[in-house]
Amino acid sequence: MTEKIYLHLYHGRKDPLEDLEDWGSEGPVFGPYENVQITYGAHIKMHTPDGFDDLTWHDDLVYYDGVYYGDVSICTSPDQSAIPYEEEKSNPPKKEQCHDDNPKL
């Protein structure tokens, strides 16, 4: 029997530039998964029997549902209930681009 694994996000903050004085917010637990693959420290692929769920690092944080997380834990016995992964919640908001109508030469 293969043990199922879970992925837990924590040390969260709403603003990725926030300098936390403490551990930040607890995040969600996803799973169960058959395995978790991390590629080049930039992509987390969580394998299910039917495919996979995935998260990516944005700079040095993982984004999910309005929060940027600094830590990821992979475990077999989570201390909180797992929630369903929703792909649309893993996309951070687009950064606004500044447009200078009067560029200085």
Gaussian input, Z-matrix of N, CA and C with variables (Angstrom, degrees):
# hf/3-21g

backbone

0 1
 N
 C     1     B1
 C     2     B2     1     A1
 N     3     B3     2     A2     1     D1
 C     4     B4     3     A3     2     D2
 C     5     B5     4     A4     3     D3
 N     6     B6     5     A5     4     D4
 C     7     B7     6     A6     5     D5
 C     8     B8     7     A7     6     D6
 N     9     B9     8     A8     7     D7
 C    10    B10     9     A9     8     D8
 C    11    B11    10    A10     9     D9
 N    12    B12    11    A11    10    D10
 C    13    B13    12    A12    11    D11
 C    14    B14    13    A13    12    D12
 N    15    B15    14    A14    13    D13
 C    16    B16    15    A15    14    D14
 C    17    B17    16    A16    15    D15
 N    18    B18    17    A17    16    D16
 C    19    B19    18    A18    17    D17
 C    20    B20    19    A19    18    D18
 N    21    B21    20    A20    19    D19
 C    22    B22    21    A21    20    D20
 C    23    B23    22    A22    21    D21
 N    24    B24    23    A23    22    D22
 C    25    B25    24    A24    23    D23
 C    26    B26    25    A25    24    D24
 N    27    B27    26    A26    25    D25
 C    28    B28    27    A27    26    D26
 C    29    B29    28    A28    27    D27
 N    30    B30    29    A29    28    D28
 C    31    B31    30    A30    29    D29
 C    32    B32    31    A31    30    D30
 N    33    B33    32    A32    31    D31
 C    34    B34    33    A33    32    D32
 C    35    B35    34    A34    33    D33
 N    36    B36    35    A35    34    D34
 C    37    B37    36    A36    35    D35
 C    38    B38    37    A37    36    D36
 N    39    B39    38    A38    37    D37
 C    40    B40    39    A39    38    D38
 C    41    B41    40    A40    39    D39
 N    42    B42    41    A41    40    D40
 C    43    B43    42    A42    41    D41
 C    44    B44    43    A43    42    D42
 N    45    B45    44    A44    43    D43
 C    46    B46    45    A45    44    D44
 C    47    B47    46    A46    45    D45
 N    48    B48    47    A47    46    D46
 C    49    B49    48    A48    47    D47
 C    50    B50    49    A49    48    D48
 N    51    B51    50    A50    49    D49
 C    52    B52    51    A51    50    D50
 C    53    B53    52    A52    51    D51
 N    54    B54    53    A53    52    D52
 C    55    B55    54    A54    53    D53
 C    56    B56    55    A55    54    D54
 N    57    B57    56    A56    55    D55
 C    58    B58    57    A57    56    D56
 C    59    B59    58    A58    57    D57
 N    60    B60    59    A59    58    D58
 C    61    B61    60    A60    59    D59
 C    62    B62    61    A61    60    D60
 N    63    B63    62    A62    61    D61
 C    64    B64    63    A63    62    D62
 C    65    B65    64    A64    63    D63
 N    66    B66    65    A65    64    D64
 C    67    B67    66    A66    65    D65
 C    68    B68    67    A67    66    D66
 N    69    B69    68    A68    67    D67
 C    70    B70    69    A69    68    D68
 C    71    B71    70    A70    69    D69
 N    72    B72    71    A71    70    D70
 C    73    B73    72    A72    71    D71
 C    74    B74    73    A73    72    D72
 N    75    B75    74    A74    73    D73
 C    76    B76    75    A75    74    D74
 C    77    B77    76    A76    75    D75
 N    78    B78    77    A77    76    D76
 C    79    B79    78    A78    77    D77
 C    80    B80    79    A79    78    D78
 N    81    B81    80    A80    79    D79
 C    82    B82    81    A81    80    D80
 C    83    B83    82    A82    81    D81
 N    84    B84    83    A83    82    D82
 C    85    B85    84    A84    83    D83
 C    86    B86    85    A85    84    D84
 N    87    B87    86    A86    85    D85
 C    88    B88    87    A87    86    D86
 C    89    B89    88    A88    87    D87
 N    90    B90    89    A89    88    D88
 C    91    B91    90    A90    89    D89
 C    92    B92    91    A91    90    D90
 N    93    B93    92    A92    91    D91
 C    94    B94    93    A93    92    D92
 C    95    B95    94    A94    93    D93
 N    96    B96    95    A95    94    D94
 C    97    B97    96    A96    95    D95
 C    98    B98    97    A97    96    D96
 N    99    B99    98    A98    97    D97
 C   100   B100    99    A99    98    D98
 C   101   B101   100   A100    99    D99
 N   102   B102   101   A101   100   D100
 C   103   B103   102   A102   101   D101
 C   104   B104   103   A103   102   D102
 N   105   B105   104   A104   103   D103
 C   106   B106   105   A105   104   D104
 C   107   B107   106   A106   105   D105
 N   108   B108   107   A107   106   D106
 C   109   B109   108   A108   107   D107
 C   110   B110   109   A109   108   D108
 N   111   B111   110   A110   109   D109
 C   112   B112   111   A111   110   D110
 C   113   B113   112   A112   111   D111
 N   114   B114   113   A113   112   D112
 C   115   B115   114   A114   113   D113
 C   116   B116   115   A115   114   D114
 N   117   B117   116   A116   115   D115
 C   118   B118   117   A117   116   D116
 C   119   B119   118   A118   117   D117
 N   120   B120   119   A119   118   D118
 C   121   B121   120   A120   119   D119
 C   122   B122   121   A121   120   D120
 N   123   B123   122   A122   121   D121
 C   124   B124   123   A123   122   D122
 C   125   B125   124   A124   123   D123
 N   126   B126   125   A125   124   D124
 C   127   B127   126   A126   125   D125
 C   128   B128   127   A127   126   D126
 N   129   B129   128   A128   127   D127
 C   130   B130   129   A129   128   D128
 C   131   B131   130   A130   129   D129
 N   132   B132   131   A131   130   D130
 C   133   B133   132   A132   131   D131
 C   134   B134   133   A133   132   D132
 N   135   B135   134   A134   133   D133
 C   136   B136   135   A135   134   D134
 C   137   B137   136   A136   135   D135
 N   138   B138   137   A137   136   D136
 C   139   B139   138   A138   137   D137
 C   140   B140   139   A139   138   D138
 N   141   B141   140   A140   139   D139
 C   142   B142   141   A141   140   D140
 C   143   B143   142   A142   141   D141
 N   144   B144   143   A143   142   D142
 C   145   B145   144   A144   143   D143
 C   146   B146   145   A145   144   D144
 N   147   B147   146   A146   145   D145
 C   148   B148   147   A147   146   D146
 C   149   B149   148   A148   147   D147
 N   150   B150   149   A149   148   D148
 C   151   B151   150   A150   149   D149
 C   152   B152   151   A151   150   D150
 N   153   B153   152   A152   151   D151
 C   154   B154   153   A153   152   D152
 C   155   B155   154   A154   153   D153
 N   156   B156   155   A155   154   D154
 C   157   B157   156   A156   155   D155
 C   158   B158   157   A157   156   D156
 N   159   B159   158   A158   157   D157
 C   160   B160   159   A159   158   D158
 C   161   B161   160   A160   159   D159
 N   162   B162   161   A161   160   D160
 C   163   B163   162   A162   161   D161
 C   164   B164   163   A163   162   D162
 N   165   B165   164   A164   163   D163
 C   166   B166   165   A165   164   D164
 C   167   B167   166   A166   165   D165
 N   168   B168   167   A167   166   D166
 C   169   B169   168   A168   167   D167
 C   170   B170   169   A169   168   D168
 N   171   B171   170   A170   169   D169
 C   172   B172   171   A171   170   D170
 C   173   B173   172   A172   171   D171
 N   174   B174   173   A173   172   D172
 C   175   B175   174   A174   173   D173
 C   176   B176   175   A175   174   D174
 N   177   B177   176   A176   175   D175
 C   178   B178   177   A177   176   D176
 C   179   B179   178   A178   177   D177
 N   180   B180   179   A179   178   D178
 C   181   B181   180   A180   179   D179
 C   182   B182   181   A181   180   D180
 N   183   B183   182   A182   181   D181
 C   184   B184   183   A183   182   D182
 C   185   B185   184   A184   183   D183
 N   186   B186   185   A185   184   D184
 C   187   B187   186   A186   185   D185
 C   188   B188   187   A187   186   D186
 N   189   B189   188   A188   187   D187
 C   190   B190   189   A189   188   D188
 C   191   B191   190   A190   189   D189
 N   192   B192   191   A191   190   D190
 C   193   B193   192   A192   191   D191
 C   194   B194   193   A193   192   D192
 N   195   B195   194   A194   193   D193
 C   196   B196   195   A195   194   D194
 C   197   B197   196   A196   195   D195
 N   198   B198   197   A197   196   D196
 C   199   B199   198   A198   197   D197
 C   200   B200   199   A199   198   D198
 N   201   B201   200   A200   199   D199
 C   202   B202   201   A201   200   D200
 C   203   B203   202   A202   201   D201
 N   204   B204   203   A203   202   D202
 C   205   B205   204   A204   203   D203
 C   206   B206   205   A205   204   D204
 N   207   B207   206   A206   205   D205
 C   208   B208   207   A207   206   D206
 C   209   B209   208   A208   207   D207
 N   210   B210   209   A209   208   D208
 C   211   B211   210   A210   209   D209
 C   212   B212   211   A211   210   D210
 N   213   B213   212   A212   211   D211
 C   214   B214   213   A213   212   D212
 C   215   B215   214   A214   213   D213
 N   216   B216   215   A215   214   D214
 C   217   B217   216   A216   215   D215
 C   218   B218   217   A217   216   D216
 N   219   B219   218   A218   217   D217
 C   220   B220   219   A219   218   D218
 C   221   B221   220   A220   219   D219
 N   222   B222   221   A221   220   D220
 C   223   B223   222   A222   221   D221
 C   224   B224   223   A223   222   D222
 N   225   B225   224   A224   223   D223
 C   226   B226   225   A225   224   D224
 C   227   B227   226   A226   225   D225
 N   228   B228   227   A227   226   D226
 C   229   B229   228   A228   227   D227
 C   230   B230   229   A229   228   D228
 N   231   B231   230   A230   229   D229
 C   232   B232   231   A231   230   D230
 C   233   B233   232   A232   231   D231
 N   234   B234   233   A233   232   D232
 C   235   B235   234   A234   233   D233
 C   236   B236   235   A235   234   D234
 N   237   B237   236   A236   235   D235
 C   238   B238   237   A237   236   D236
 C   239   B239   238   A238   237   D237
 N   240   B240   239   A239   238   D238
 C   241   B241   240   A240   239   D239
 C   242   B242   241   A241   240   D240
 N   243   B243   242   A242   241   D241
 C   244   B244   243   A243   242   D242
 C   245   B245   244   A244   243   D243
 N   246   B246   245   A245   244   D244
 C   247   B247   246   A246   245   D245
 C   248   B248   247   A247   246   D246
 N   249   B249   248   A248   247   D247
 C   250   B250   249   A249   248   D248
 C   251   B251   250   A250   249   D249
 N   252   B252   251   A251   250   D250
 C   253   B253   252   A252   251   D251
 C   254   B254   253   A253   252   D252
 N   255   B255   254   A254   253   D253
 C   256   B256   255   A255   254   D254
 C   257   B257   256   A256   255   D255
 N   258   B258   257   A257   256   D256
 C   259   B259   258   A258   257   D257
 C   260   B260   259   A259   258   D258
 N   261   B261   260   A260   259   D259
 C   262   B262   261   A261   260   D260
 C   263   B263   262   A262   261   D261
 N   264   B264   263   A263   262   D262
 C   265   B265   264   A264   263   D263
 C   266   B266   265   A265   264   D264
 N   267   B267   266   A266   265   D265
 C   268   B268   267   A267   266   D266
 C   269   B269   268   A268   267   D267
 N   270   B270   269   A269   268   D268
 C   271   B271   270   A270   269   D269
 C   272   B272   271   A271   270   D270
 N   273   B273   272   A272   271   D271
 C   274   B274   273   A273   272   D272
 C   275   B275   274   A274   273   D273
 N   276   B276   275   A275   274   D274
 C   277   B277   276   A276   275   D275
 C   278   B278   277   A277   276   D276
 N   279   B279   278   A278   277   D277
 C   280   B280   279   A279   278   D278
 C   281   B281   280   A280   279   D279
 N   282   B282   281   A281   280   D280
 C   283   B283   282   A282   281   D281
 C   284   B284   283   A283   282   D282
 N   285   B285   284   A284   283   D283
 C   286   B286   285   A285   284   D284
 C   287   B287   286   A286   285   D285
 N   288   B288   287   A287   286   D286
 C   289   B289   288   A288   287   D287
 C   290   B290   289   A289   288   D288
 N   291   B291   290   A290   289   D289
 C   292   B292   291   A291   290   D290
 C   293   B293   292   A292   291   D291
 N   294   B294   293   A293   292   D292
 C   295   B295   294   A294   293   D293
 C   296   B296   295   A295   294   D294
 N   297   B297   296   A296   295   D295
 C   298   B298   297   A297   296   D296
 C   299   B299   298   A298   297   D297
 N   300   B300   299   A299   298   D298
 C   301   B301   300   A300   299   D299
 C   302   B302   301   A301   300   D300
 N   303   B303   302   A302   301   D301
 C   304   B304   303   A303   302   D302
 C   305   B305   304   A304   303   D303
 N   306   B306   305   A305   304   D304
 C   307   B307   306   A306   305   D305
 C   308   B308   307   A307   306   D306
 N   309   B309   308   A308   307   D307
 C   310   B310   309   A309   308   D308
 C   311   B311   310   A310   309   D309
 N   312   B312   311   A311   310   D310
 C   313   B313   312   A312   311   D311
 C   314   B314   313   A313   312   D312

   B1=1.4552
   B2=1.5302
   B3=1.3224
   B4=1.4549
   B5=1.5207
   B6=1.3260
   B7=1.4586
   B8=1.5277
   B9=1.3050
   B10=1.4628
   B11=1.5231
   B12=1.3288
   B13=1.4586
   B14=1.5242
   B15=1.3165
   B16=1.4607
   B17=1.5198
   B18=1.3272
   B19=1.4527
   B20=1.5230
   B21=1.3296
   B22=1.4663
   B23=1.5284
   B24=1.3273
   B25=1.4634
   B26=1.5225
   B27=1.3240
   B28=1.4647
   B29=1.5191
   B30=1.3216
   B31=1.4655
   B32=1.5369
   B33=1.3564
   B34=1.4553
   B35=1.5145
   B36=1.3268
   B37=1.4609
   B38=1.5207
   B39=1.3438
   B40=1.4715
   B41=1.5261
   B42=1.3283
   B43=1.4578
   B44=1.5296
   B45=1.3302
   B46=1.4613
   B47=1.5280
   B48=1.3172
   B49=1.4638
   B50=1.5223
   B51=1.3364
   B52=1.4632
   B53=1.5258
   B54=1.3328
   B55=1.4597
   B56=1.5215
   B57=1.3280
   B58=1.4606
   B59=1.5192
   B60=1.3310
   B61=1.4552
   B62=1.5247
   B63=1.3326
   B64=1.4578
   B65=1.5301
   B66=1.3214
   B67=1.4563
   B68=1.5220
   B69=1.2984
   B70=1.4557
   B71=1.5173
   B72=1.3188
   B73=1.4644
   B74=1.5254
   B75=1.3346
   B76=1.4677
   B77=1.5152
   B78=1.2979
   B79=1.4528
   B80=1.5098
   B81=1.3138
   B82=1.4589
   B83=1.5232
   B84=1.3248
   B85=1.4618
   B86=1.5224
   B87=1.3308
   B88=1.4607
   B89=1.5265
   B90=1.3145
   B91=1.4574
   B92=1.5097
   B93=1.3004
   B94=1.4664
   B95=1.5341
   B96=1.3318
   B97=1.4608
   B98=1.5148
   B99=1.3275
   B100=1.4611
   B101=1.5183
   B102=1.3409
   B103=1.4617
   B104=1.5133
   B105=1.3208
   B106=1.4568
   B107=1.5237
   B108=1.3238
   B109=1.4592
   B110=1.5232
   B111=1.3270
   B112=1.4642
   B113=1.5223
   B114=1.3324
   B115=1.4578
   B116=1.5213
   B117=1.3172
   B118=1.4628
   B119=1.5248
   B120=1.3122
   B121=1.4564
   B122=1.5197
   B123=1.3436
   B124=1.4565
   B125=1.5192
   B126=1.3291
   B127=1.4590
   B128=1.5201
   B129=1.3333
   B130=1.4626
   B131=1.5209
   B132=1.3226
   B133=1.4635
   B134=1.5243
   B135=1.3467
   B136=1.4613
   B137=1.5255
   B138=1.3284
   B139=1.4633
   B140=1.5265
   B141=1.3476
   B142=1.4630
   B143=1.5294
   B144=1.3126
   B145=1.4719
   B146=1.5337
   B147=1.3363
   B148=1.4656
   B149=1.5226
   B150=1.3136
   B151=1.4556
   B152=1.5118
   B153=1.3260
   B154=1.4538
   B155=1.5241
   B156=1.3255
   B157=1.4616
   B158=1.5206
   B159=1.3376
   B160=1.4518
   B161=1.5105
   B162=1.3172
   B163=1.4537
   B164=1.5203
   B165=1.3332
   B166=1.4612
   B167=1.5183
   B168=1.3167
   B169=1.4557
   B170=1.5152
   B171=1.3117
   B172=1.4611
   B173=1.5153
   B174=1.3298
   B175=1.4566
   B176=1.5271
   B177=1.3100
   B178=1.4691
   B179=1.5260
   B180=1.3398
   B181=1.4619
   B182=1.5279
   B183=1.3310
   B184=1.4632
   B185=1.5261
   B186=1.3272
   B187=1.4624
   B188=1.5221
   B189=1.3517
   B190=1.4653
   B191=1.5254
   B192=1.3227
   B193=1.4682
   B194=1.5314
   B195=1.3234
   B196=1.4547
   B197=1.5146
   B198=1.3266
   B199=1.4662
   B200=1.5314
   B201=1.3378
   B202=1.4578
   B203=1.5248
   B204=1.3293
   B205=1.4650
   B206=1.5262
   B207=1.3214
   B208=1.4593
   B209=1.5100
   B210=1.3290
   B211=1.4615
   B212=1.5206
   B213=1.3268
   B214=1.4597
   B215=1.5213
   B216=1.3188
   B217=1.4594
   B218=1.5240
   B219=1.3145
   B220=1.4627
   B221=1.5209
   B222=1.3391
   B223=1.4651
   B224=1.5254
   B225=1.3333
   B226=1.4645
   B227=1.5199
   B228=1.3289
   B229=1.4735
   B230=1.5221
   B231=1.3300
   B232=1.4669
   B233=1.5236
   B234=1.3397
   B235=1.4657
   B236=1.5265
   B237=1.3172
   B238=1.4639
   B239=1.5259
   B240=1.3132
   B241=1.4680
   B242=1.5220
   B243=1.3104
   B244=1.4568
   B245=1.5223
   B246=1.3342
   B247=1.4614
   B248=1.5264
   B249=1.3211
   B250=1.4686
   B251=1.5295
   B252=1.3107
   B253=1.4589
   B254=1.5273
   B255=1.3413
   B256=1.4645
   B257=1.5234
   B258=1.3173
   B259=1.4608
   B260=1.5305
   B261=1.3339
   B262=1.4707
   B263=1.5288
   B264=1.3091
   B265=1.4667
   B266=1.5257
   B267=1.3275
   B268=1.4614
   B269=1.5254
   B270=1.3255
   B271=1.4644
   B272=1.5191
   B273=1.3377
   B274=1.4655
   B275=1.5226
   B276=1.3316
   B277=1.4668
   B278=1.5241
   B279=1.3055
   B280=1.4676
   B281=1.5185
   B282=1.3346
   B283=1.4612
   B284=1.5201
   B285=1.3239
   B286=1.4575
   B287=1.5168
   B288=1.3209
   B289=1.4491
   B290=1.5157
   B291=1.3071
   B292=1.4630
   B293=1.5238
   B294=1.3043
   B295=1.4570
   B296=1.5221
   B297=1.3017
   B298=1.4574
   B299=1.5281
   B300=1.3416
   B301=1.4618
   B302=1.5214
   B303=1.3183
   B304=1.4571
   B305=1.5284
   B306=1.3231
   B307=1.4620
   B308=1.5180
   B309=1.3180
   B310=1.4662
   B311=1.5174
   B312=1.3061
   B313=1.4681
   B314=1.4850
   A1=109.46
   A2=116.25
   A3=121.55
   A4=109.88
   A5=115.29
   A6=119.67
   A7=109.43
   A8=117.29
   A9=122.40
   A10=108.93
   A11=115.58
   A12=119.85
   A13=110.43
   A14=114.01
   A15=122.92
   A16=108.85
   A17=115.57
   A18=121.92
   A19=107.92
   A20=116.91
   A21=122.99
   A22=108.78
   A23=116.46
   A24=122.33
   A25=108.96
   A26=116.93
   A27=120.28
   A28=110.34
   A29=117.15
   A30=124.87
   A31=108.84
   A32=115.00
   A33=121.47
   A34=114.12
   A35=114.03
   A36=122.70
   A37=107.97
   A38=116.90
   A39=121.82
   A40=111.77
   A41=116.71
   A42=122.19
   A43=108.40
   A44=118.51
   A45=119.35
   A46=113.51
   A47=117.85
   A48=121.16
   A49=112.78
   A50=117.08
   A51=121.18
   A52=110.71
   A53=116.00
   A54=122.14
   A55=107.21
   A56=116.83
   A57=120.97
   A58=112.06
   A59=115.66
   A60=122.38
   A61=110.49
   A62=117.10
   A63=123.11
   A64=107.93
   A65=117.71
   A66=122.14
   A67=114.31
   A68=120.55
   A69=120.61
   A70=111.04
   A71=115.93
   A72=120.21
   A73=112.79
   A74=113.98
   A75=121.57
   A76=107.83
   A77=116.09
   A78=119.93
   A79=111.79
   A80=115.62
   A81=120.57
   A82=112.50
   A83=114.24
   A84=123.02
   A85=106.27
   A86=116.81
   A87=122.61
   A88=109.40
   A89=116.19
   A90=119.86
   A91=110.08
   A92=117.47
   A93=126.32
   A94=112.15
   A95=114.49
   A96=122.60
   A97=109.99
   A98=114.60
   A99=120.16
   A100=110.96
   A101=116.69
   A102=121.54
   A103=109.33
   A104=115.45
   A105=122.89
   A106=106.78
   A107=115.76
   A108=121.93
   A109=108.36
   A110=116.93
   A111=121.80
   A112=107.16
   A113=115.87
   A114=121.70
   A115=110.75
   A116=116.02
   A117=123.40
   A118=113.56
   A119=117.93
   A120=121.14
   A121=113.01
   A122=117.29
   A123=120.53
   A124=113.64
   A125=117.43
   A126=120.85
   A127=108.85
   A128=116.83
   A129=122.59
   A130=107.14
   A131=116.36
   A132=121.53
   A133=107.58
   A134=116.66
   A135=123.25
   A136=107.73
   A137=116.73
   A138=123.10
   A139=113.04
   A140=114.49
   A141=123.62
   A142=107.47
   A143=119.05
   A144=119.85
   A145=112.81
   A146=117.56
   A147=121.63
   A148=114.67
   A149=119.13
   A150=121.05
   A151=110.58
   A152=115.79
   A153=118.67
   A154=111.10
   A155=114.70
   A156=123.99
   A157=105.36
   A158=117.79
   A159=116.41
   A160=113.46
   A161=113.46
   A162=124.14
   A163=107.05
   A164=116.35
   A165=119.46
   A166=110.17
   A167=114.47
   A168=120.20
   A169=108.00
   A170=115.83
   A171=123.63
   A172=104.21
   A173=115.51
   A174=122.70
   A175=105.99
   A176=120.07
   A177=119.80
   A178=112.33
   A179=117.58
   A180=122.06
   A181=111.00
   A182=115.91
   A183=122.11
   A184=107.66
   A185=117.78
   A186=122.63
   A187=110.41
   A188=115.26
   A189=120.25
   A190=109.21
   A191=116.51
   A192=124.22
   A193=113.65
   A194=116.40
   A195=121.00
   A196=115.59
   A197=117.93
   A198=121.14
   A199=109.29
   A200=115.82
   A201=122.74
   A202=107.87
   A203=116.87
   A204=121.77
   A205=110.92
   A206=115.30
   A207=121.28
   A208=114.07
   A209=118.14
   A210=120.89
   A211=111.37
   A212=114.33
   A213=123.12
   A214=107.17
   A215=116.31
   A216=121.51
   A217=108.60
   A218=116.48
   A219=122.31
   A220=106.50
   A221=116.46
   A222=119.57
   A223=111.08
   A224=115.47
   A225=121.01
   A226=111.93
   A227=117.32
   A228=121.61
   A229=109.23
   A230=117.90
   A231=119.26
   A232=111.68
   A233=115.38
   A234=120.18
   A235=112.53
   A236=117.30
   A237=121.85
   A238=108.21
   A239=116.43
   A240=121.34
   A241=111.32
   A242=115.89
   A243=121.65
   A244=109.71
   A245=115.16
   A246=121.28
   A247=108.31
   A248=117.97
   A249=119.80
   A250=110.62
   A251=116.87
   A252=123.06
   A253=108.68
   A254=116.58
   A255=122.05
   A256=108.12
   A257=116.46
   A258=121.91
   A259=113.41
   A260=117.17
   A261=119.47
   A262=112.35
   A263=118.69
   A264=121.95
   A265=112.54
   A266=117.31
   A267=120.43
   A268=112.96
   A269=117.30
   A270=121.69
   A271=110.44
   A272=117.61
   A273=119.23
   A274=110.87
   A275=116.74
   A276=119.16
   A277=110.11
   A278=115.30
   A279=120.33
   A280=109.19
   A281=114.93
   A282=119.60
   A283=108.28
   A284=115.71
   A285=119.65
   A286=108.84
   A287=115.50
   A288=119.90
   A289=108.74
   A290=115.54
   A291=120.77
   A292=107.94
   A293=115.40
   A294=120.82
   A295=107.45
   A296=115.55
   A297=120.87
   A298=108.02
   A299=115.98
   A300=120.11
   A301=112.33
   A302=116.82
   A303=121.47
   A304=109.50
   A305=117.36
   A306=118.46
   A307=111.32
   A308=114.57
   A309=119.58
   A310=108.19
   A311=115.81
   A312=120.85
   A313=111.05
   D1=127.60
   D2=179.32
   D3=-87.89
   D4=132.09
   D5=179.52
   D6=-77.13
   D7=138.06
   D8=178.46
   D9=-82.76
   D10=150.19
   D11=179.82
   D12=-122.48
   D13=158.84
   D14=-176.03
   D15=-128.99
   D16=155.00
   D17=176.87
   D18=-118.87
   D19=127.54
   D20=-177.11
   D21=-119.34
   D22=125.76
   D23=175.03
   D24=-97.29
   D25=139.48
   D26=175.42
   D27=-156.62
   D28=-179.82
   D29=-174.27
   D30=64.35
   D31=50.23
   D32=-174.09
   D33=-90.67
   D34=156.41
   D35=175.16
   D36=-152.61
   D37=149.17
   D38=-179.36
   D39=-73.91
   D40=-35.13
   D41=-178.18
   D42=-107.05
   D43=121.52
   D44=-177.77
   D45=-64.05
   D46=-17.68
   D47=179.51
   D48=-90.21
   D49=-4.91
   D50=-178.56
   D51=-63.66
   D52=131.61
   D53=176.07
   D54=-94.12
   D55=103.76
   D56=-174.11
   D57=-74.77
   D58=136.30
   D59=175.28
   D60=-88.38
   D61=-19.22
   D62=-176.25
   D63=-132.42
   D64=-159.95
   D65=-175.26
   D66=-80.28
   D67=-8.36
   D68=-177.87
   D69=76.19
   D70=-171.98
   D71=-173.38
   D72=-85.39
   D73=151.99
   D74=172.23
   D75=-71.11
   D76=143.71
   D77=178.17
   D78=-112.59
   D79=-172.53
   D80=-178.06
   D81=-75.93
   D82=161.62
   D83=169.59
   D84=-112.60
   D85=131.17
   D86=177.73
   D87=-113.75
   D88=148.77
   D89=177.05
   D90=142.91
   D91=-175.39
   D92=4.07
   D93=-79.90
   D94=151.80
   D95=178.43
   D96=-122.68
   D97=159.32
   D98=175.36
   D99=-80.70
   D100=-37.62
   D101=173.77
   D102=-160.43
   D103=164.99
   D104=178.42
   D105=-126.97
   D106=129.25
   D107=-178.34
   D108=-117.26
   D109=131.44
   D110=176.60
   D111=-115.65
   D112=123.11
   D113=-175.72
   D114=-110.83
   D115=120.94
   D116=176.42
   D117=51.49
   D118=27.86
   D119=179.53
   D120=60.42
   D121=22.39
   D122=-176.93
   D123=-128.50
   D124=-18.63
   D125=-172.83
   D126=-138.74
   D127=130.07
   D128=177.15
   D129=-112.23
   D130=118.22
   D131=-179.75
   D132=-113.05
   D133=119.15
   D134=-175.93
   D135=-107.75
   D136=107.64
   D137=-170.59
   D138=-83.55
   D139=131.32
   D140=173.89
   D141=-113.95
   D142=170.03
   D143=176.53
   D144=-60.69
   D145=-25.80
   D146=-175.72
   D147=-102.96
   D148=1.87
   D149=-176.61
   D150=154.86
   D151=-134.31
   D152=178.74
   D153=-156.93
   D154=157.41
   D155=169.34
   D156=-106.43
   D157=151.72
   D158=178.03
   D159=-144.07
   D160=151.83
   D161=176.63
   D162=-130.72
   D163=154.67
   D164=176.39
   D165=-130.75
   D166=154.23
   D167=174.10
   D168=-81.91
   D169=141.69
   D170=174.49
   D171=-121.80
   D172=107.12
   D173=-165.41
   D174=60.68
   D175=-115.44
   D176=-179.40
   D177=-115.51
   D178=23.21
   D179=-178.63
   D180=-128.45
   D181=151.55
   D182=175.88
   D183=-101.88
   D184=127.72
   D185=-177.57
   D186=-98.54
   D187=136.16
   D188=170.63
   D189=-157.45
   D190=124.87
   D191=172.47
   D192=53.55
   D193=49.56
   D194=174.09
   D195=84.66
   D196=4.10
   D197=-177.46
   D198=-130.54
   D199=141.01
   D200=175.24
   D201=-101.54
   D202=127.20
   D203=-175.54
   D204=-110.76
   D205=136.65
   D206=-179.81
   D207=-92.85
   D208=-15.69
   D209=-176.42
   D210=-132.88
   D211=146.43
   D212=178.28
   D213=-131.68
   D214=132.26
   D215=177.25
   D216=-120.50
   D217=138.19
   D218=175.32
   D219=-113.22
   D220=123.94
   D221=-174.06
   D222=-144.65
   D223=169.50
   D224=177.08
   D225=-106.06
   D226=-16.01
   D227=-179.44
   D228=-134.60
   D229=84.34
   D230=-178.18
   D231=-65.97
   D232=151.11
   D233=179.39
   D234=-90.08
   D235=5.28
   D236=173.71
   D237=-145.68
   D238=164.67
   D239=-176.95
   D240=-70.65
   D241=142.55
   D242=176.44
   D243=-76.26
   D244=148.49
   D245=175.41
   D246=-114.97
   D247=159.27
   D248=176.38
   D249=-68.98
   D250=135.33
   D251=174.77
   D252=-72.11
   D253=136.57
   D254=176.81
   D255=-125.50
   D256=111.09
   D257=-173.51
   D258=-53.05
   D259=-41.50
   D260=-177.05
   D261=-62.58
   D262=-21.32
   D263=179.16
   D264=-83.08
   D265=-5.34
   D266=-178.47
   D267=-94.27
   D268=0.99
   D269=-179.21
   D270=-99.28
   D271=115.81
   D272=-179.97
   D273=-69.12
   D274=159.58
   D275=177.25
   D276=-63.49
   D277=149.40
   D278=177.71
   D279=-67.49
   D280=140.04
   D281=176.37
   D282=-74.83
   D283=138.95
   D284=177.30
   D285=-76.04
   D286=138.28
   D287=177.91
   D288=-100.24
   D289=139.15
   D290=177.20
   D291=-86.97
   D292=134.52
   D293=177.31
   D294=-118.55
   D295=120.53
   D296=-179.77
   D297=-97.79
   D298=110.32
   D299=-179.57
   D300=-72.27
   D301=-19.35
   D302=-178.93
   D303=-125.42
   D304=73.12
   D305=-178.87
   D306=-63.80
   D307=143.20
   D308=178.54
   D309=-93.02
   D310=131.87
   D311=-179.76
   D312=-99.29

